[in-house]
C-alpha cells in the first residue's frame, strides 16, 4: 500500500501486534481527527486565522476521507480547532481501519471475551508488523535520533503521537530527555510555511486538550 495518510500511520502505530487498540477510545478518535486536519493543512486547504480554522482552498484533494472533512468544515461557520476534533472524530477509526483491511494491510478478527463481550481486533495478515508501519516508525526514530531537518509529514506525525501520548510507547528505547528536546526542536523548526505550522500547532494543542479531558473523565468515573 503506497501513499499512506497520517490517519493510516497513526492507526497502525496505535494498534499492537495482536491488533488491539492500545490508545483506547475516544483517544484514537481525537488523534485521527487531528490527523485529518493536519493533512488538510499540509495540502494547503485550511489554516488558522484569529484562532479559527478556515478553509482557504475548497478544491477536493481526491481522497474521500479528507474531502468529506473538507466539505464539512467549509459548510460550517469558522470554529476553533478544538471544536472540530470531536465533530470529525466520530466514526473515523472504523473508516480508516476498513480502508486498511480492504488494502490488505490488516485483517479483521471478531470474537467474544468470556463468550459474552464482543471484541474486534486488527492484526496484520502475516502476524508480523506491517512493512508500512515499520517504515513510519523508522522514519520517526531517525528524525528523533538525528540533528538535521525533518520533512513536514514526519514532523506532523510526531506532533500527533506526542499529542495522544503514543510517543511514550513508541520511543522507549530512546533517552527520554533526548526525545523531549528533539520534539521541541522539530516543532520549532522551519519545515513548513508559517500558516501550515500555525494550523498544525493549534491542532496538536486541540488534540492534547481533548485527550487530557477524556483521560480525566475516565479517571473520575473509575474512582466513583
N, C-alpha and C positions, 0 to 999 in steps of 0.2 A: 504494500500500500504506500503510495507516494503522496507527497504534499499534505502531510498531516496538519490539521489545525491545532491551535493551542488547546482547544477543548479535548481533542483526541489524546494529546500528550498528557494532559492533566488527568484524564480518566484512567489512562494506563498506569501512570505513576501512583495514582490513588488506590489502585487495587493490588493486593498482594498476589503471590504466585498461585494461591489457591482460588483466586478470583473473587475474594471478598473485599468489600469497600472498607478500607481502614480509616478513612476520614469520617465516615458516618454521614447521616443526613440531619439537618439541611446543609452542612458544611460543603459537601460536594456541589450541591445546587448553587450555592452562592459563588463558589470558586469558578464554576462553569459560566455563570452569568458574567462574572468579571472577565473570563477568557473571551467571551463573545464581544464584549465592549472593547477589549484590547485589540482584537482582530480588526474591528471596525476603525479603531483609531489608527492602527498601523496601515490600514488600507486608505486612509485619508477621508473616511466617510463621516467621522464625528470628531468633535473636540469639545473642550470645556471652556465656556465663556461665562464670566461672572458667577462661577460656581455651579453652572447648569450645563448639562450635556446637550449639545446642539448638533443637528445633522448639517454638515457643510456640503455634502455631496450625496444626493439620494439615488445616484446611479447604482443599480444592483451589482453585487460582486460576482454573481454567478454561482454562489454557494448557498443553497436553500436555507441552511441553518442560520447563516449570517443575514441573509436578505429578509428573512422573517423578522428578525430582531430589528433590522434597519427600518423596515416598514412600520413596526410598532412604535419605535422612538420618533420617527418622522411624523406619525399620525397623532401624536400627543403633544401636550404643551411641554416646554422645557422643564426638566426636573433635575435635581441633584443626582449624581451617580449612585449614591446610596439608595435612592428611591427606585432605581431600575434593577438593583441586584435581586431583590425578592420577586419583582414582577417578571423578570426574564428567566429566573432560575427554575420556575415551575415546569416540570416535565423534561428539563434539559438532560439529566443523566440518562433517562430511558432513550431519548432520541440519539444521543451520542453513542451509547452502548449498542443500540440497534445497528447504527452505521458500521461500527467496528466488527460486529458479528457478520453483517452482510459482506464485509470486505474480507472475512476470513481471518482477521487478526485475533479475534476472541471467539469463544463459543459459549452458548448459554446452557447452564445446568440448573434445573429446578428440582427441589426435593423438599422434605419436611423434617424439621428438627423435632425429635421426640415423637415423630409420626403425627404431629399436630400443627406446628407453626411452619408456614410456607417460607422457603428460602430460595433465592436465586443467586447464583454465582457466575462469574465470567472469567474462567481460566483461559489460557491460550490453547489452541488445538494440540500443540505438541507437549504441553506440560512445562515447557521452559519459557523464560521471559521472552516476549515478542521482540524481534530484532529492532523494530521501530522504537520500542520503549527503551531498549538498551542504548540506542543511538541518542535519544533525548537525554537520558541520564548521563552518558559520557560527555555530551556537549555541555551540560551544566557543570559537571565536575571539572572539566577542562577550563571553563570560564572562571570558576572559583579558585582553582589552583594556580592559574596564570596571572599575569600582570598587564597584559595588553588589552586592547579594545575588544568589546563584545558586540556581536550583532544584535539588532533590535529584537528579533524574535526570541533569542536566548535570554536577553535581558528581561523581556516581558514574561517569559515562562518562570524565570527566577523570582520575579516580583509576585507572581501568583502563588508559587509554592510557599513563599515566605508568608503571604497574607493568610493562607489557610492553615499554616502550621505544619505543612508537609516537609519543609526543609529540615526539621529536626529528625525526621525519619529517613530522609534520603541521603543526608550527608554526615552520618555518624562517624564515618571513617576519617573525616577531615577535622582538624582542630577547630573547636567552637569559636574561638576568638578570631581565627582566620576567616571563617565563613561569615561571621558578623561584619568584620571590617571590609571584606571584599564585596559583600552585598551592598553595603553603604557606598562603597566606591563606584560600583556599577550603576547604582541608582543615580549618582551624581554625574555619571559620565556623559560624553557627547555622542550618543548612539542613535539619536532620533531628533526630529525637529522639536522646537520648543513647545509647539502646540500638542504634538503627539506625546511628548514626555509629560506634559501637564495632565493630559487625559489619562495616561497610564498611572501617574502618581495618585490622582483623585480616585481612580477605580480601585487601585490597591488599598487605599485608605478605606474606601467604602466596603470592600470585601472583608477587611480586617474588623471593622466595626460590626458588621453583620455576624461574622463567625464568633466574635467575642461575646456578643449579646446572646447568641444561640447557646454557647457553652455555659454562660451564666444561668440561663433559663433551665437548662438540663440539670445543672448542679443544684439549683433551688428546688426543682421538682424531686430530685433524688433524696435530698435532705428531708423534705417534707414527708 
